Amino acid sequence: MLNRESIFNAIEECVAAANAAGEHFAVLILRVPGLREISLRFGYAQGEQAEDKAHALTRDSLRPGDQVFRAGDDSFVVLLPSIANHNHAMLAGTRLIHAFEQPLDGTASPWLVRPVMGIAIYPEHGPGADHLCRRAGMALDESQRRGEPCTIYRQHDIQIEIFYEELREALDANRLRVFFQPIVNLRTGRIAGAESLARWSSPKHGEVSPANFVPFSEQSDLISILTRWSVNATMRHMASLHGAPELSFSINFSPRVLSRPGMVEQLLGALDIWGVAPTSIVVEITETTLVNDLEVSIQVLRRLREHGMRIAIDDFGTGYASIAYLRQFPATELKLDQSLIAGMRNDPHAAKLVRAIITMAHNMDLSTVAEGIEEQVTQDMLADIGCDYGQGFHLGRPEPAADFIRRLSASRPADS
């Protein structure tokens, strides 16, 4: 890490100040892929100008007391003193993401770069500069592995070694479990459905985070088997809810699965086997699908819509091309990413942005789902600005599907 002594000294000063005031602070490592390529393509002078622009964008998007250090050809270390919690650190990350939505000037042609970052919090993630920088770097690696723009360090997110045969055997033997996380109608307070989530308890590793085994399944080409398992496991539990047509269940689909021949027929076949109405299924796709295999995705999703299934764009608000491509997609709802929702309570600009997205969605006849609702205040704010549905730990944590169905079935007679 270039400039390491200056960076470490600044972090230790933050440690001393945080200890004296009883506060937290964050170390954020920001990588801006593409800066080195500008140097190679247009020359080092223009590459340096682009680095200066990236440094200025980073500095200008943060608070006056925040510090920005260059740490390499395409990397920066950002110190965020006096933060209240993780949400404040994520809000700073969100601001950086938005700052880089404009192309970098100073090159022969405008150059759009997409930053990625990792965050560590003092004192939770380490006692000093070395620990905090290393763990922010681990979080950065996790962001790049997941394809997400920003990740806060978490011990259980450290990647573990998964063997192909072990995961394949678990799928073939139906050793995974399906969990449901409730989705709530913010106007009525009633459960409107759930998102289906896969869970895996490995004899070797114990509970394996989906952040580990789902990317591995994509890389090892097990994603089609995992998706087929998820579809059938979800519908098996849905089949016990006859007489509840108003409930809908979301299933995540990878872009790689969408492009596989016969995927639509397989999904329709599962609906027929389990006796589930197509209107009860929401196919969730991430924003990255909007720019990967665009034409194929559009064709497949239109076929699903023709059969009555709904289409949700997941993690909306973290991507770069969603607005441009949104009009082409047969989407029925937008799921607002939790990084947007996290900043609403303390940042008026974040609240205005969420309101604007909800208004835009409603003008396009799309419903909205807010992800990551962690407290009542945020839920109330979202309800007041017209968000349709909500999801998050405050509204309900993921639980075994059978428990969710049992609890929901027991409550229905009293609610009717």
C-alpha positions, -999 to 999 in steps of 0.1 A, spaced: 0 0 0 16 33 -11 17 61 15 12 34 42 30 54 69 8 85 64 -24 64 63 -15 44 94 -6 75 113 -39 91 104 -58 60 114 -40 59 148 -50 95 154 -86 85 147 -83 57 172 -71 81 199 -99 106 191 -125 79 190 -114 65 224 -114 100 240 -149 108 227 -164 73 230 -171 72 192 -168 49 162 -151 56 130 -147 37 97 -119 28 73 -131 25 37 -109 12 10 -121 23 -24 -109 7 -57 -117 24 -90 -111 -2 -117 -102 13 -150 -78 40 -139 -48 20 -148 -64 12 -182 -68 49 -189 -30 53 -184 -22 25 -208 -47 35 -234 -43 73 -234 -10 79 -218 3 85 -183 -5 122 -183 -41 116 -189 -41 87 -165 -28 110 -138 -56 135 -147 -82 108 -143 -67 98 -109 -69 135 -98 -105 136 -109 -113 103 -90 -96 118 -59 -116 150 -63 -149 131 -68 -142 111 -37 -133 140 -15 -162 163 -27 -188 136 -20 -178 132 17 -180 154 48 -154 181 54 -138 162 82 -134 129 63 -99 122 49 -89 107 15 -55 91 8 -41 77 -24 -31 41 -18 -21 29 -53 -28 34 -90 -65 28 -87 -71 27 -49 -79 52 -21 -82 49 17 -110 70 32 -113 77 69 -148 85 82 -145 98 118 -174 101 143 -200 78 127 -229 65 147 -233 30 132 -229 8 101 -256 26 83 -237 59 83 -207 41 68 -229 25 41 -244 60 34 -209 73 27 -204 43 4 -236 51 -14 -226 87 -19 -193 75 -35 -212 52 -58 -234 81 -70 -204 104 -74 -189 80 -100 -220 78 -120 -206 107 -141 -178 99 -165 -143 109 -156 -131 138 -177 -95 146 -185 -92 117 -209 -94 116 -247 -130 106 -243 -152 105 -212 -145 73 -192 -171 57 -170 -156 38 -140 -175 17 -114 -160 18 -79 -160 -10 -55 -152 -7 -18 -149 -24 16 -154 -10 50 -142 -18 85 -155 -2 117 -135 8 148 -135 -7 174 -157 -36 162 -134 -48 135 -99 -42 149 -79 -23 175 -56 -4 152 -45 6 117 -32 -27 105 -62 -47 115 -87 -22 102 -70 -18 68 -66 -56 64 -103 -61 72 -114 -33 50 -94 -50 23 -111 -83 30 -144 -66 27 -133 -51 -6 -124 -86 -19 -158 -98 -8 -175 -69 -27 -156 -79 -59 -164 -116 -54 -201 -109 -50 -203 -83 -77 -216 -57 -52 -203 -21 -50 -199 -20 -12 -195 -45 17 -189 -40 54 -165 -66 69 -182 -95 86 -162 -124 101 -186 -151 87 -182 -136 52 -146 -148 49 -147 -172 19 -144 -209 27 -133 -237 4 -163 -255 -10 -158 -287 -30 -180 -294 -61 -188 -329 -50 -200 -318 -16 -224 -292 -29 -236 -314 -57 -243 -343 -33 -262 -319 -10 -284 -307 -38 -290 -342 -52 -298 -355 -17 -321 -325 -9 -299 -316 21 -304 -278 16 -333 -260 34 -356 -233 22 -362 -203 44 -389 -177 39 -385 -140 48 -418 -121 50 -427 -93 28 -452 -69 44 -478 -46 29 -468 -13 44 -503 1 41 -522 -27 59 -493 -42 79 -503 -77 67 -480 -103 53 -482 -102 15 -458 -130 8 -422 -139 12 -388 -142 -4 -374 -177 -7 -339 -182 5 -316 -212 4 -297 -224 35 -270 -251 37 -256 -268 67 -225 -286 56 -211 -316 77 -176 -301 71 -182 -264 74 -213 -261 94 -237 -233 84 -224 -220 50 -233 -184 41 -253 -181 8 -227 -154 0 -203 -184 -3 -222 -212 -19 -244 -192 -43 -214 -176 -61 -196 -209 -61 -226 -226 -77 -225 -200 -105 -187 -205 -110 -190 -243 -110 -221 -244 -131 -242 -259 -104 -265 -228 -105 -291 -245 -127 -294 -274 -102 -296 -250 -73 -323 -230 -90 -343 -261 -99 -341 -272 -62 -351 -238 -50 -381 -236 -74 -395 -270 -63 -387 -266 -26 -405 -233 -26 -435 -245 -45 -438 -276 -23 -444 -253 7 -466 -230 -13 -488 -259 -22 -500 -262 14 -514 -227 12 -544 -234 -10 -570 -206 -7 -545 -179 -3 -542 -165 -38 -533 -130 -25 -499 -143 -13 -469 -142 -36 -434 -158 -32 -402 -145 -47 -376 -168 -61 -341 -155 -72 -329 -163 -107 -294 -159 -120 -288 -144 -154 -271 -176 -164 -302 -196 -156 -325 -172 -175 -304 -178 -207 -306 -216 -204 -328 -233 -231 -360 -248 -216 -360 -227 -184 -395 -214 -190 -408 -249 -197 -392 -262 -165 -408 -235 -144 -442 -240 -160 -438 -277 -154 -431 -272 -117 -462 -249 -114 -483 -277 -128 -468 -304 -106 -473 -285 -74 -506 -269 -84 -493 -234 -78 -508 -204 -97 -484 -185 -119 -497 -153 -104 -483 -163 -70 -447 -164 -83 -423 -134 -85 -392 -140 -105 -364 -118 -89 -335 -107 -110 -306 -84 -100 -299 -52 -117 -268 -67 -133 -292 -87 -155 -302 -54 -171 -268 -52 -188 -259 -89 -192 -275 -109 -220 -300 -81 -224 -320 -94 -254 -322 -130 -241 -333 -118 -207 -360 -96 -222 -374 -125 -243 -375 -150 -214 -390 -125 -190 -417 -115 -215 -427 -152 -218 -429 -155 -180 -451 -124 -179 -474 -138 -206 -480 -168 -183 -489 -145 -154 -458 -145 -133 -445 -112 -119 -410 -98 -124 -390 -80 -97 -358 -61 -103 -338 -67 -71 -312 -44 -55 -326 -15 -75 -306 17 -70 -271 3 -69 -265 -2 -106 -257 21 -135 -279 13 -164 -312 5 -148 -331 37 -158 -320 34 -194 -330 -2 -197 -360 -2 -174 -385 7 -201 -375 -24 -221 -381 -48 -193 -415 -64 -185 -409 -57 -148 -439 -54 -124 -420 -43 -93 -388 -27 -81 -370 -38 -49 -351 -8 -35 -317 -18 -23 -310 -17 15 -281 8 10 -307 34 -1 -331 26 27 -304 27 54 -297 64 48 -333 76 49 -336 83 86 -306 107 89 -301 120 54 -329 141 38 -312 137 4 -314 99 7 -351 102 16 -358 124 -14 -340 99 -36 -361 71 -23 -393 92 -28 -383 100 -63 -377 63 -72 -411 53 -57 -428 81 -76 -411 71 -109 -420 34 -103 -457 42 -97 -458 64 -128 -446 33 -147 -473 11 -130 -446 -7 -110 -450 -16 -73 -421 -10 -49 -406 -31 -22 -381 -16 3 -353 -40 15 -334 -38 47 -360 -21 70 -343 -22 104 -365 0 126 -400 14 130 -391 49 120 -379 38 86 -410 17 81 -432 47 89 -412 70 66 -416 45 37 -453 41 43 -458 79 44 -441 83 10 -462 56 -6 -439 26 -7 -460 -5 -13 -442 -33 5 -413 -38 29 -388 -64 39 -361 -65 66 -353 -78 101 -377 -53 117 -406 -69 98 -394 -105 101 -362 -125 98 -358 -155 75 -372 -186 91 -377 -222 80 -404 -224 54 -424 -249 73 -425 -226 104 -435 -196 83 -463 -216 66 -475 -229 100 -475 -195 116 -492 -179 87 -519 -206 85 -526 -203 122 -531 -166 119 -553 -166 89 -587 -175 106 -582 -147 131 -574 -122 104 -603 -132 81 
